[in-house]
Amino acid sequence: MSERIKQLPLLPLRGVLVYPTMVLHLDVGRKKSVSALEQAMVEENEIFLLTQKEVATEEPSVTDLYTIGTCAHVKQMLKLPNGTIRVLVEGLQRGKVLSVNEKDEYTTVDMEPIEERQEANVEEQALMRNVLDEFEQYTQLSKKISQETFASVADIIEPGRLADIVASHLPLKVVQKQEVLETLTLEERLKLILRILSNEREVLGLEKKIGQRVKKSMERTQKEYYLREQMKAIQKELGDREGKEDETEELRDKIYAAGMPDQIEEKALKELKRYEKMPPNAAESSVIRNYIEWLTQIPWSEETEDLLDIHRSEEVLNEDHYGLEKVKERVLEYLAVQQLTKKLKGPILCLSGPPGVGKTSLARSIARSLDRHFVRMSLGGVRDEAEIRGHRRTYVGSMPGRIIQGMKKAGTVNPVFLLDEIDKMASDFRGDPSSALLEVLDPEQNNTFSDHFVEEPYDLSKVLFVTTANNIGAIPPPLRDRMEIIHISGYTEVEKLEIAKGYLLPKQIGEHGLTKSSLQVRDEAVLSIIRHYTREAGVRNLERELATVCRKAAKMIVSGEKKRVVVTEKTLETMLGKRRFRYGKAELENQIGAATGLAYTAAGGDTLTIEVALTPGDGKLTLTGKLGDVMKESAQAAFSYIRTKAAELNIDPEFNRKNDIHVHVPEGAIPKDGPSAGITMATALISALTGRPVRKEVGMTGEITLRGRVLPIGGLKEKAMSAHRAGLTHIVMPKDNEKDLEDIPESVREDLTFISVSHLDEVLEQALVPEKEKS
């Protein structure tokens, strides 16, 4: 072994590096390292320091260590309470590892010391000055190095030592420090330090700039905060206790959370900026705030998911309503298409029919079957266009129209929206609300509905609009054209009976604190209530009468009069009083000059007897019974037809000059009108003039022309039900109405014979008793 080569115990270092002439405290805890230190103390207090390449390596091997390290003198050792040893070492000189010797307790290395010149040549002196200049500038920028440290560094005259000391004061990574340690040429080492210093100085300069910028920003923020706090204090003194700060932040959060389209969100934020800058006492301040709050409360993107289960929806509709097959079928069709396409514009349905048939409750059931939110808006008596479109914000107390209000109440963009009583709207100098509804109820336009208050387009295309009306004729044609009209004609007696048993009676029994065992209402009693105590198309009055029965029964049970009440047709009068209505009954015998017609009223169907009397006179035609214009015209048309066909009908052609003719429809106080009594009047007139009786079992309906043609009519289902109830067996009807036969319940069709006619001759053939049987 050469004299220059030394064998020293090895101490691996983690994350730290010791330069020559540098004094440093180290904490040693690894077993081998402690043994190496103890061995160094036994010999000449010298140890070789090598830095690990990776800090995380717990037991480093030869390949985990650098090959150039520092030979150091162990000056002091101190055992700490936690078992580690704190050691003070002083770097002596660089050394290069030649070989590593692994022992059981510690590791030794054969190292060759690297000698350095102490004097600097001219070029190195120039480099040293540059290093000192750069280091001075660095110390001025960095607050971590004091002027005393710089002064001590400036006194160093050895070039290698200067480079090592400057490197030890810089915040370098271990790799960079090791690079300095491994640079053995003094000139190269000084140039390396110069580059490092220049780079570090630039970084510090940038840090300082960033720091100043952040400081300015912080100062500005603090200034704004201070001014806001002052503003709050001033507003408190002026009476505005809360101030606007919290309020505007709350409104801003609401705007971002509302899910508005970008254009509307931008408008809302712009209005918020105006509001923020406006004095609290300004009149427009509350207007802007109200506007922003409305924008945040209207649903823009919140949507419920349709429950696209057609079988469940059918169950829900059947559970809530009996009958009404057409409406249910239309809703189920909508659901089926929605399930296939996943996207469909909401239809505009109009449920038309008399009061009490369940139009409004049916709309509620549609919402329940779709699992959508439900909103109802009544249009009865609305005569101001602003009710639909809203007021402009320039008006005092302005607010959105009732469409936008309804959407806010719904909270989603796809509710079921009921526009109730659409035929009851009016118009005056304030505008025409029905025209304003054109945009709402047009599937091609309502995706950009414009409200005067909101001022921005609002999408109504996902809303399922349902409207209700009693009289379709009262709806303006352009509005009627935008709706899909579904007629609900009213309930038959059979349907009313089923509704009363399945829906109304259980509901009233529960509401009056009764049970099915304490009150029993027989079917014939319910049927008697329908026939003799109510006269309506719907079931509203029927429910009231059933409620009366329940109240009477409750009184009997509470007073101890009875424990269980059974209501039959015989006991009904004691509860509801004398019968209020009677329904038409078939004649017991064939009559001359009296024909039974079938009428359609708001309360359903009814039979109508038309009587004709002949008296000597000069051909005067008298019509009585409070007839409307259409009925009078029907009588005139029948009279004119008979005059033209007198010879064919075996009637004296001079009958109109010899007789006064009186046509009377009984129950004169009740208004009667409609285009379905033409053939009945003609039959009664011809019966009176010919002396041929009208068959008692025949009822008829149809309009007549001057040529004797029979025109179609409406309400055949209700008329057939009234004929069945009155005991008639034959119905004469227009041929064009054959398509309506399928709407009549099968139980009624089985008991009636329907005779289709297209001319009055066929009517007379069926309705009048033949000449040979006249006697």
CORGITA-V280181 format. One record per pair of residues at least 12 apart in sequence whose ideal C-beta (glycine too) atoms are under 7 Angstrom apart, sorted by the first residue. I is the first residue (numbers start at 1). J is the second residue. D is the distance in Angstrom with one decimal. If there is no record, write none. Layout:
{{I	J	D} {I	J	D}}
//
This chain:
{{4	112	6.0} {4	113	6.4} {5	98	6.5} {5	110	5.6} {5	112	5.4} {6	111	5.8} {6	113	6.9} {7	108	5.5} {7	110	5.4} {8	46	5.6} {8	47	5.9} {8	48	4.2} {8	71	6.7} {8	108	6.5} {8	109	6.2} {8	111	6.3} {9	36	3.8} {9	39	4.6} {9	40	5.0} {9	47	5.3} {9	106	5.6} {9	108	5.5} {10	36	6.0} {10	48	5.5} {10	50	6.3} {10	107	4.5} {10	108	6.1} {10	109	4.9} {11	33	5.5} {11	36	5.3} {11	37	6.7} {11	47	5.2} {11	48	7.0} {11	49	5.5} {12	33	6.8} {12	50	5.8} {12	52	5.5} {12	60	5.0} {12	65	6.1} {13	49	5.7} {13	50	6.9} {13	51	4.8} {13	52	6.7} {14	52	5.4} {14	55	5.1} {15	55	4.7} {15	174	6.1} {17	51	5.0} {17	174	6.1} {17	177	4.5} {17	178	6.2} {17	181	6.4} {18	49	5.1} {18	70	4.9} {18	72	5.9} {18	89	6.4} {18	91	4.7} {19	70	6.6} {19	91	5.4} {19	164	3.9} {19	167	6.8} {19	168	5.5} {19	181	6.7} {20	70	6.1} {20	91	4.4} {20	92	6.1} {20	93	5.1} {20	94	6.2} {20	164	6.1} {21	91	5.9} {21	161	5.5} {21	164	6.8} {22	91	4.6} {22	164	6.8} {22	168	5.7} {23	88	6.9} {23	90	4.8} {24	89	6.0} {25	86	6.1} {25	88	5.6} {26	87	5.2} {26	89	6.1} {27	84	5.2} {27	86	5.5} {28	84	6.4} {28	85	4.8} {28	87	5.9} {29	83	6.9} {29	84	4.1} {32	105	6.9} {32	106	5.1} {32	107	6.4} {34	85	5.8} {35	105	4.2} {35	106	4.0} {36	106	4.1} {36	107	6.9} {37	74	6.6} {37	77	6.5} {37	85	6.4} {37	87	6.1} {39	106	5.8} {40	74	5.3} {41	74	6.3} {41	77	6.7} {45	73	5.7} {45	74	4.7} {46	71	6.4} {46	73	6.1} {47	72	5.7} {47	74	5.8} {48	69	5.9} {48	71	5.6} {48	95	6.2} {48	109	5.3} {48	111	5.5} {49	69	5.2} {49	70	4.8} {49	72	5.2} {50	65	4.6} {50	66	6.0} {50	69	3.9} {50	97	6.9} {51	66	5.5} {51	69	6.8} {51	174	6.2} {51	178	6.0} {52	64	5.7} {52	65	6.0} {53	65	6.9} {53	66	6.6} {62	100	4.9} {66	178	5.7} {67	96	6.3} {67	97	4.9} {68	94	6.3} {68	96	5.5} {68	181	6.0} {68	182	4.9} {69	95	6.0} {69	97	7.0} {70	91	4.6} {70	94	6.2} {70	95	6.8} {71	92	4.8} {71	93	5.5} {71	95	4.7} {71	111	6.8} {71	113	6.2} {72	89	4.3} {72	90	6.2} {72	91	5.2} {72	92	6.0} {73	89	6.7} {73	90	4.9} {73	92	5.8} {74	87	6.1} {74	89	5.7} {75	88	4.6} {75	89	6.7} {75	90	5.7} {76	88	4.1} {93	113	5.3} {93	114	6.5} {94	114	4.1} {94	181	6.7} {95	111	4.1} {95	112	6.4} {95	113	5.1} {95	114	6.2} {96	111	6.3} {96	112	5.0} {96	114	6.2} {97	109	5.1} {97	111	5.5} {98	110	4.5} {98	111	6.4} {98	112	5.9} {114	184	6.2} {116	160	4.5} {116	186	6.9} {117	186	6.7} {118	158	5.0} {120	159	4.4} {123	187	6.3} {124	159	4.6} {124	186	5.7} {124	187	5.8} {124	190	6.3} {127	187	6.7} {127	190	4.0} {127	191	6.6} {127	194	6.6} {128	159	5.7} {128	162	5.7} {128	190	6.5} {130	194	5.7} {131	162	6.5} {131	166	6.2} {131	190	6.0} {131	193	5.6} {131	194	5.6} {131	197	6.6} {132	154	5.8} {134	194	6.3} {134	197	4.0} {134	198	6.1} {134	201	6.4} {135	150	6.7} {135	153	6.6} {135	166	5.6} {135	197	6.0} {136	150	6.1} {137	201	5.7} {138	197	5.9} {138	200	6.1} {138	201	5.0} {138	204	6.8} {141	201	6.4} {141	204	4.1} {141	205	6.4} {141	208	6.4} {142	204	5.8} {145	169	5.9} {149	169	6.7} {153	165	5.6} {153	166	6.5} {159	186	4.6} {159	190	6.0} {160	186	5.3} {160	189	6.6} {163	180	6.7} {163	189	4.5} {163	190	5.5} {163	193	4.8} {166	193	5.4} {167	180	4.5} {167	193	6.0} {170	196	6.4} {170	200	6.0} {172	196	6.9} {176	196	6.9} {179	192	7.0} {180	192	6.2} {180	193	6.9} {228	245	5.8} {231	243	6.7} {232	245	6.5} {235	280	6.9} {240	280	4.8} {244	276	6.5} {244	280	6.5} {248	272	6.4} {248	275	6.9} {248	276	5.0} {251	272	5.8} {251	292	5.5} {252	272	6.2} {254	296	4.1} {255	268	4.8} {255	269	6.2} {255	272	6.8} {255	296	5.9} {258	296	4.7} {258	300	5.8} {259	300	5.1} {259	301	3.8} {259	302	7.0} {260	295	7.0} {260	300	4.8} {261	300	6.7} {264	295	6.8} {264	456	5.0} {267	456	6.4} {268	292	5.9} {268	295	5.0} {271	288	5.5} {271	291	6.2} {271	292	5.6} {272	292	6.0} {274	288	6.0} {275	288	4.4} {275	289	5.9} {275	292	6.8} {287	393	5.9} {291	393	6.1} {294	400	6.1} {297	408	5.2} {298	404	6.2} {298	407	5.9} {298	408	5.3} {299	407	6.1} {299	410	6.9} {299	411	5.5} {299	412	5.4} {299	413	5.2} {301	413	6.9} {302	411	6.3} {302	412	5.1} {302	413	6.5} {303	412	5.6} {303	413	5.2} {303	414	5.3} {304	371	6.7} {304	372	5.6} {304	373	6.4} {304	412	5.0} {304	414	6.2} {306	338	6.2} {306	370	5.3} {306	371	6.6} {306	372	6.9} {307	370	6.3} {307	371	3.7} {308	335	6.2} {308	338	6.1} {308	339	4.4} {310	332	5.7} {310	335	5.2} {310	336	5.9} {310	339	7.0} {313	332	6.4} {313	335	5.6} {313	369	3.8} {313	370	6.9} {314	332	6.0} {316	365	6.4} {316	368	5.5} {316	369	4.2} {317	331	6.6} {317	365	5.6} {317	369	5.5} {320	361	6.9} {320	365	4.1} {321	358	5.7} {321	362	5.9} {321	365	6.3} {322	495	6.2} {322	498	5.2} {322	499	4.9} {322	502	6.2} {322	503	6.8} {323	491	6.5} {323	495	4.8} {324	358	7.0} {324	362	6.5} {324	488	6.2} {326	486	5.8} {327	351	6.5} {327	362	6.1} {327	486	5.3} {327	488	6.8} {330	349	6.8} {330	486	6.1} {331	366	5.4} {331	369	6.7} {334	347	6.0} {345	443	4.7} {345	461	5.2} {346	461	6.8} {346	462	6.1} {346	463	5.2} {346	464	4.1} {346	465	6.4} {347	464	6.9} {347	484	5.8} {348	441	4.9} {348	443	6.7} {348	465	4.8} {348	482	6.0} {348	483	4.8} {348	484	6.2} {349	466	4.9} {349	484	5.5} {349	486	6.2} {350	467	4.6} {350	469	6.2} {350	483	4.0} {350	484	6.6} {350	485	4.7} {350	486	6.8} {351	466	6.7} {351	468	5.0} {351	486	5.6} {351	488	5.8} {352	469	4.8} {352	472	4.9} {352	485	5.8} {352	487	5.4} {352	488	6.8} {353	487	6.3} {353	488	3.4} {353	489	6.3} {353	490	6.4} {354	470	6.3} {354	490	5.4} {354	537	3.6} {354	538	6.1} {354	602	5.0} {355	470	6.2} {355	538	5.8} {355	540	6.7} {356	536	5.8} {356	537	6.7} {356	538	2.2} {356	539	5.9} {356	540	3.5} {357	488	4.9} {357	490	5.5} {357	491	6.6} {357	537	5.8} {357	538	4.2} {358	538	6.9} {359	468	4.1} {359	488	6.4} {360	418	6.6} {360	420	6.0} {360	468	6.2} {363	416	6.4} {363	418	4.3} {363	466	4.3} {366	416	5.6} {366	466	6.5} {367	416	3.7} {370	416	6.7} {372	414	6.3} {372	415	5.5} {372	416	5.1} {373	410	4.6} {373	411	6.3} {373	412	5.3} {373	415	4.2} {374	415	6.4} {374	416	5.2} {375	406	4.4} {375	409	5.5} {375	410	4.7} {375	415	5.2} {375	417	5.1} {375	418	6.8} {376	418	4.4} {376	420	6.0} {377	402	5.3} {377	406	5.3} {377	418	6.8} {377	419	5.7} {377	420	6.7} {378	420	4.6} {378	421	5.9} {379	419	5.7} {379	420	6.4} {379	421	5.4} {379	422	5.4} {379	424	6.3} {379	425	5.1} {380	421	4.0} {380	424	4.0} {381	424	6.4} {381	426	6.9} {382	425	5.2} {382	433	5.1} {383	426	4.2} {383	427	6.1} {383	428	5.2} {383	430	6.3} {383	433	6.6} {384	430	4.3} {384	431	6.4} {384	433	6.6} {385	430	6.4} {385	431	2.9} {385	432	6.3} {385	433	5.3} {385	436	4.8} {386	401	6.6} {387	401	6.1} {387	402	5.6} {387	433	5.9} {388	401	4.9} {388	402	6.6} {388	403	6.1} {388	433	5.1} {388	436	3.9} {388	437	5.9} {388	440	6.9} {389	401	4.8} {389	436	5.1} {389	451	5.9} {389	452	5.1} {390	404	6.4} {390	451	4.6} {390	452	4.6} {390	453	3.8} {391	452	6.1} {391	453	6.0} {392	452	4.8} {392	453	6.9} {393	453	6.2} {398	453	5.8} {399	453	6.1} {400	451	5.3} {400	453	4.3} {400	454	5.9} {401	451	5.5} {403	440	5.8} {404	451	5.0} {404	454	6.1} {404	458	6.8} {413	459	6.7} {413	462	5.2} {414	462	4.0} {414	463	6.3} {415	463	6.2} {416	464	4.8} {416	466	6.3} {417	463	5.0} {417	464	7.0} {417	465	5.2} {418	466	5.1} {419	465	6.5} {419	467	4.4} {420	468	5.3} {421	468	6.4} {422	467	4.4} {422	468	6.7} {422	469	5.1} {422	475	6.2} {423	469	3.9} {423	470	6.0} {423	471	5.1} {423	474	4.0} {423	475	5.2} {434	476	5.0} {434	479	5.2} {437	479	6.0} {438	478	6.1} {438	479	6.1} {438	482	6.7} {440	460	6.4} {441	465	6.0} {441	479	6.8} {441	482	4.7} {441	483	6.3} {442	482	5.2} {443	461	6.8} {446	460	4.0} {446	461	5.7} {447	459	4.9} {447	460	6.9} {447	461	4.0} {467	483	6.1} {472	485	6.3} {489	715	6.7} {489	717	6.1} {489	718	6.3} {490	537	3.0} {490	538	6.6} {490	604	5.2} {490	718	6.4} {491	537	6.9} {491	538	6.9} {491	539	6.4} {492	721	4.6} {492	745	6.2} {493	527	6.9} {493	530	5.7} {493	721	6.2} {493	725	6.5} {494	745	5.7} {494	747	6.7} {496	530	5.0} {496	539	5.9} {496	542	6.2} {497	523	6.6} {497	526	5.8} {497	527	5.9} {497	530	6.7} {499	539	5.5} {500	526	4.9} {500	542	6.1} {500	546	6.5} {501	526	6.8} {504	539	6.4} {504	542	6.6} {504	543	4.8} {504	546	5.5} {505	521	6.1} {505	546	5.6} {508	543	6.9} {508	546	5.0} {508	547	5.1} {508	550	4.8} {509	550	6.2} {512	550	4.1} {512	551	6.5} {512	554	5.2} {513	554	6.6} {514	550	6.1} {514	553	6.4} {514	554	6.2} {517	564	6.9} {518	557	6.0} {518	564	5.8} {518	565	6.9} {519	550	6.6} {519	553	4.7} {519	565	5.1} {520	566	4.8} {521	549	6.4} {521	567	4.5} {522	567	6.4} {522	568	5.0} {524	568	6.8} {524	569	4.5} {525	567	4.8} {525	568	5.5} {525	569	5.2} {525	572	5.2} {528	569	4.7} {528	572	5.5} {529	542	6.4} {529	545	5.0} {529	572	6.9} {530	542	6.2} {531	583	5.8} {532	579	3.9} {532	580	6.7} {532	581	5.7} {533	545	5.2} {533	576	5.6} {533	579	6.8} {533	580	5.6} {535	581	4.9} {535	603	4.3} {536	603	4.8} {537	602	6.0} {537	603	5.6} {537	604	5.0} {545	576	6.3} {548	575	7.0} {548	576	6.3} {549	567	5.9} {549	575	5.6} {552	575	4.6} {553	565	4.1} {583	606	6.7} {583	725	5.8} {583	726	6.6} {584	606	6.0} {584	607	3.2} {584	608	7.0} {584	609	7.0} {584	722	7.0} {584	726	4.9} {585	726	5.2} {585	727	6.1} {586	696	5.9} {586	697	6.4} {586	726	5.2} {586	727	4.3} {586	728	5.1} {587	696	4.3} {588	696	6.9} {589	696	6.0} {590	693	3.7} {590	694	6.4} {590	695	5.8} {590	696	5.1} {590	769	5.8} {591	693	5.9} {591	694	5.8} {592	687	5.5} {592	688	6.4} {592	691	6.0} {592	693	5.0} {593	611	6.3} {593	612	4.3} {593	613	6.6} {593	684	5.9} {593	687	5.3} {593	688	3.4} {594	609	5.9} {594	611	5.0} {594	684	6.2} {594	694	6.3} {595	610	5.3} {595	680	4.9} {595	683	4.4} {595	684	4.0} {595	687	6.6} {595	694	4.8} {595	700	6.8} {595	767	6.8} {596	609	5.7} {596	698	6.9} {596	699	4.7} {596	728	6.8} {597	610	5.6} {597	677	5.1} {597	680	3.4} {597	699	7.0} {597	700	6.0} {597	701	6.4} {598	699	5.0} {598	700	6.8} {598	701	4.2} {598	719	3.7} {598	722	6.2} {598	723	5.8} {599	672	7.0} {599	674	6.8} {599	676	6.9} {600	674	6.6} {600	676	6.8} {600	714	6.4} {600	715	3.1} {600	718	5.3} {600	719	5.9} {604	718	4.9} {605	715	6.6} {605	718	3.3} {605	719	4.5} {605	721	5.3} {605	722	3.4} {606	722	5.0} {607	699	6.3} {607	722	5.4} {607	723	6.6} {607	726	4.7} {608	665	6.3} {609	666	5.9} {610	663	6.8} {610	665	5.6} {610	677	6.7} {610	680	5.1} {610	681	5.6} {610	684	4.7} {611	664	4.9} {611	684	6.8} {612	661	6.7} {612	663	5.5} {612	684	4.5} {612	685	5.3} {612	688	4.1} {613	662	4.6} {614	659	4.7} {614	661	6.2} {614	688	5.5} {615	659	6.6} {615	660	4.9} {615	662	7.0} {616	658	6.8} {616	659	6.4} {617	659	5.9} {617	660	3.0} {618	657	6.5} {619	656	3.9} {619	657	5.1} {619	659	6.8} {620	660	4.5} {621	639	5.7} {621	661	5.1} {622	660	7.0} {622	662	4.6} {622	663	7.0} {623	635	5.4} {623	663	5.1} {624	664	4.8} {624	668	6.3} {625	664	5.4} {625	665	3.3} {625	666	6.7} {625	668	4.8} {625	672	6.4} {626	668	5.2} {626	669	6.5} {626	670	6.6} {626	671	5.3} {626	672	6.4} {627	665	6.4} {627	672	5.7} {627	673	6.8} {628	671	6.5} {628	672	6.6} {628	673	2.6} {630	673	5.2} {630	674	6.0} {630	675	5.3} {631	672	6.0} {631	673	5.5} {631	677	5.8} {634	677	5.3} {634	678	4.2} {634	681	5.7} {634	703	6.6} {634	704	6.8} {635	663	5.4} {635	681	5.1} {637	678	6.2} {637	704	5.7} {637	705	6.8} {637	706	5.8} {638	678	6.1} {638	681	4.5} {638	682	3.7} {638	685	5.8} {638	704	5.8} {639	685	6.7} {640	706	5.6} {641	682	6.3} {641	704	6.5} {641	706	5.8} {641	708	5.6} {641	760	6.9} {642	682	6.8} {642	685	5.7} {642	686	6.2} {642	689	6.9} {643	656	6.1} {649	686	6.0} {649	690	6.5} {650	690	6.1} {651	689	4.8} {651	690	6.0} {655	689	5.8} {663	681	6.4} {675	703	4.6} {675	713	6.5} {676	701	4.8} {676	702	6.5} {676	703	6.2} {676	713	4.1} {678	702	6.3} {678	703	4.2} {678	704	3.4} {679	700	5.5} {679	702	4.4} {679	704	5.3} {679	710	5.9} {679	760	6.2} {679	763	5.0} {680	700	5.3} {682	704	5.5} {682	760	5.9} {683	700	6.6} {683	763	6.1} {683	764	6.6} {683	767	5.0} {686	764	6.3} {687	768	6.2} {691	774	6.9} {692	768	4.6} {692	769	5.7} {692	771	6.8} {692	774	5.6} {693	769	4.7} {693	774	7.0} {694	767	5.7} {694	768	6.2} {695	767	6.0} {695	769	6.0} {697	728	5.8} {697	729	4.5} {697	730	5.5} {698	728	6.9} {698	730	4.6} {698	732	6.2} {698	766	6.5} {698	767	5.0} {699	723	4.5} {699	728	4.3} {699	731	5.3} {700	732	4.0} {700	763	6.5} {700	767	6.2} {701	713	5.4} {701	719	5.4} {701	733	5.8} {702	733	6.4} {702	734	4.5} {704	760	6.1} {708	759	5.3} {708	760	4.1} {708	761	6.8} {709	758	6.8} {709	759	6.1} {710	734	4.8} {710	757	5.4} {710	758	5.6} {710	759	6.3} {710	760	6.6} {710	763	6.8} {711	734	6.3} {712	734	4.6} {712	736	3.8} {712	737	5.1} {713	734	6.3} {713	737	6.5} {716	733	6.4} {716	737	5.3} {716	740	4.3} {717	740	6.8} {717	743	4.7} {717	744	5.2} {720	744	4.9} {720	748	5.8} {720	752	6.3} {721	748	6.2} {723	752	6.5} {724	748	4.8} {724	751	6.0} {724	752	6.0} {729	752	6.5} {729	753	6.2} {730	753	4.8} {730	755	6.2} {731	752	5.7} {731	754	5.3} {731	755	6.8} {732	755	4.9} {732	757	5.8} {732	763	5.5} {732	766	5.5} {732	767	6.1} {733	754	6.1} {733	756	6.2} {734	757	6.8} {735	756	4.3} {735	757	6.3} {735	758	4.4} {738	756	5.5} {741	754	6.3}}
//
